[in-house]
Amino acid sequence: MTTTDEREAAIEAAAMAIRQGRLIVLPTDTVYGIAADAFSPEAVQSLLAAKGRGREMPPPVLVSAPTTLDALAIGIPDYARALVEEFWPGALTIVCRQQSSLQWDLGETRGTVAVRMPDDEIALAVLERTGPLAVSSANLSGRPAARTADEAESMLGASVEVIVDSGATLGADASTIVDCTGSEGRILRLGAISLDALNAVLEPLGSRITDDD
């Protein structure tokens, strides 16, 4: 996208597609993602089908502001809030217990939801128009995540309505995922944020993240 008008048109086209229950590809601060309305079970199922994934691998949810976390999750521990304050927007995904009143179906979540606020202007602009999106890396299951719009199109072009191209993503690593459903956090996937960086934030609280691996 070379002009402000072109960027705004792409963002609005992506938001419109989401409102119509379609899938889109958008950039994030890690890799390109394939996105669906988190509150549309049909759209989420289409996302999983496009990637070749089953319901046992539910997608995380991207949000445009930290305050949205409280609308999606309950029982958020203090250490999780400290991590959010330090690393959002950014490459940290936290898994919390979901609000039981939410009318959605992300797959077999076992009562949890994985949430992240990406550090990408275009992704945030789309999210501000659509609300929370179910987003997974833009690739077919088992293949490398797309770092360009062309890579995403080659794998998922037939399944999506809109592809927002903002060049190659800056991040090479996926987000770090931390399970925050217990009294102490637990690493589910090490990614762009290291265990040492996480624990440096939590040491003043007398808390720490563990890595089962």
C-alpha positions in Angstrom: 0.0 0.0 0.0 1.5 3.2 -1.1 -1.0 5.9 -0.1 -3.1 6.6 3.0 -6.2 6.3 0.8 -5.2 2.8 -0.4 -4.4 1.7 3.1 -7.8 3.0 4.4 -9.6 1.3 1.6 -7.8 -2.1 2.3 -8.6 -1.8 6.1 -12.3 -1.0 5.4 -12.6 -3.8 2.8 -11.2 -6.3 5.4 -13.6 -5.1 8.1 -16.5 -5.3 5.7 -15.6 -8.9 4.8 -15.4 -9.8 8.5 -18.9 -8.3 9.1 -20.2 -10.5 6.2 -18.8 -13.6 7.8 -15.9 -14.0 5.4 -12.2 -14.7 6.0 -9.4 -12.3 5.6 -5.6 -12.3 5.7 -3.9 -9.4 7.5 -0.4 -8.6 8.7 0.6 -8.7 12.4 3.8 -8.0 14.2 4.8 -11.6 14.1 3.5 -13.3 10.8 0.5 -12.8 8.5 -2.7 -14.2 10.0 -5.9 -15.6 8.7 -8.8 -14.0 10.5 -12.5 -14.6 11.2 -15.2 -12.9 13.4 -14.6 -14.6 16.8 -18.3 -14.5 17.5 -19.3 -16.3 14.3 -19.1 -20.1 14.7 -19.5 -20.6 11.0 -16.6 -18.2 10.2 -14.4 -19.8 12.8 -15.1 -23.2 11.3 -14.3 -21.9 7.9 -11.0 -20.7 9.2 -10.1 -24.1 10.7 -11.1 -25.8 7.4 -9.1 -23.4 5.3 -6.0 -24.3 7.3 -6.8 -28.0 7.4 -7.0 -28.0 11.2 -9.6 -29.6 13.5 -11.6 -28.2 16.5 -8.9 -29.6 18.8 -6.7 -26.7 17.8 -8.8 -23.6 18.5 -7.4 -20.2 17.2 -6.4 -17.4 19.6 -8.3 -14.2 19.7 -6.7 -10.8 18.8 -8.0 -7.6 20.4 -7.4 -3.9 19.9 -7.0 -2.9 23.5 -5.9 -4.4 26.8 -9.3 -3.5 28.4 -11.0 -6.0 26.1 -9.3 -8.8 28.0 -11.8 -8.4 30.9 -14.7 -8.8 28.5 -13.4 -12.1 27.3 -11.8 -13.6 30.4 -12.4 -14.1 34.1 -10.1 -14.7 37.1 -7.2 -12.9 35.5 -4.3 -13.2 38.0 -2.1 -10.2 38.9 0.9 -11.7 37.2 -1.0 -12.0 33.9 -2.0 -8.3 34.2 1.7 -7.4 34.8 2.7 -9.3 31.7 0.0 -7.6 29.6 1.0 -4.1 30.9 4.6 -4.8 29.9 4.3 -6.7 26.6 1.0 -5.5 25.0 0.8 -4.6 22.3 3.3 -7.3 21.3 4.2 -10.9 20.8 2.6 -12.3 24.0 -0.4 -14.5 24.0 -2.0 -15.3 27.3 -4.4 -18.2 28.0 -7.1 -17.4 30.6 -10.4 -18.8 31.7 -13.1 -17.4 29.4 -16.2 -15.6 30.3 -19.0 -18.2 30.5 -21.5 -15.8 29.0 -19.7 -15.5 25.7 -21.7 -16.6 22.7 -19.0 -18.1 20.6 -17.5 -21.4 19.5 -13.8 -21.4 18.9 -13.4 -25.1 19.1 -12.4 -27.4 22.0 -11.1 -24.7 24.3 -11.9 -26.5 27.6 -13.2 -23.2 29.0 -10.2 -21.1 28.1 -9.4 -18.4 25.6 -6.0 -17.3 24.2 -5.7 -13.6 23.8 -3.2 -11.2 22.2 -3.0 -7.5 21.3 -0.7 -7.3 18.2 1.8 -4.4 17.7 0.8 -3.7 14.2 -1.0 -0.5 13.1 -3.0 -2.2 10.3 -4.1 -5.1 12.4 -5.2 -2.8 15.2 -7.1 -0.6 12.7 -9.0 -3.6 11.5 -9.7 -4.8 15.0 -11.0 -1.4 16.1 -13.6 -1.8 13.3 -14.5 -5.4 13.8 -14.0 -6.2 17.5 -12.2 -9.4 18.6 -11.0 -11.7 15.8 -10.1 -15.3 15.8 -6.7 -15.3 14.1 -4.3 -18.1 13.3 -1.1 -18.0 11.3 -1.8 -17.7 7.5 -0.6 -21.1 6.3 -1.8 -24.5 5.6 -1.4 -26.8 8.6 2.2 -28.2 8.7 3.6 -25.5 6.5 5.7 -22.5 7.5 3.7 -19.4 8.5 3.4 -16.7 5.8 5.6 -13.6 6.2 4.4 -12.0 3.1 1.0 -11.5 1.5 2.1 -13.5 -1.5 3.0 -16.5 0.6 -0.4 -16.3 2.3 -2.2 -16.0 -1.0 -0.4 -19.1 -2.4 -1.7 -21.2 0.4 -5.0 -19.6 1.3 -6.1 -17.4 -1.5 -9.0 -19.5 -2.5 -10.4 -19.4 1.0 -10.3 -15.7 1.9 -12.2 -12.7 0.7 -9.6 -10.0 1.3 -5.8 -10.0 1.7 -4.3 -6.9 3.2 -0.7 -6.5 2.0 1.7 -4.4 4.0 5.0 -6.0 2.8 7.0 -8.5 4.7 6.3 -8.8 8.4 9.1 -7.7 10.8 8.8 -10.6 13.1 10.3 -14.0 12.3 9.1 -15.7 15.4 5.5 -16.5 16.5 4.2 -15.1 19.8 5.1 -16.6 23.1 2.1 -18.3 24.7 1.7 -18.4 28.5 -0.9 -20.4 30.4 -2.3 -18.0 33.0 -5.1 -20.2 34.3 -3.1 -21.2 37.4 -1.5 -19.6 40.4 1.7 -19.4 38.4 2.2 -19.0 34.7 3.4 -21.8 32.5 5.0 -21.6 29.0 3.0 -23.3 26.3 5.1 -22.1 23.4 8.3 -20.1 23.5 8.4 -17.5 20.8 9.5 -13.9 20.3 9.6 -13.1 24.1 12.0 -15.1 26.1 11.4 -16.8 29.5 14.0 -14.5 31.1 12.2 -11.4 29.8 8.9 -12.7 31.2 10.4 -13.5 34.6 12.2 -10.2 34.8 8.7 -8.5 34.9 7.4 -10.9 37.5 10.2 -11.1 40.0 9.1 -7.9 41.8 5.7 -9.6 42.3 7.3 -12.7 43.8 6.0 -14.7 40.9 7.6 -16.6 38.0 6.8 -18.4 34.8 7.7 -22.0 34.5 8.7 -23.9 31.4 7.8 -27.6 31.5 10.2 -28.3 28.7 
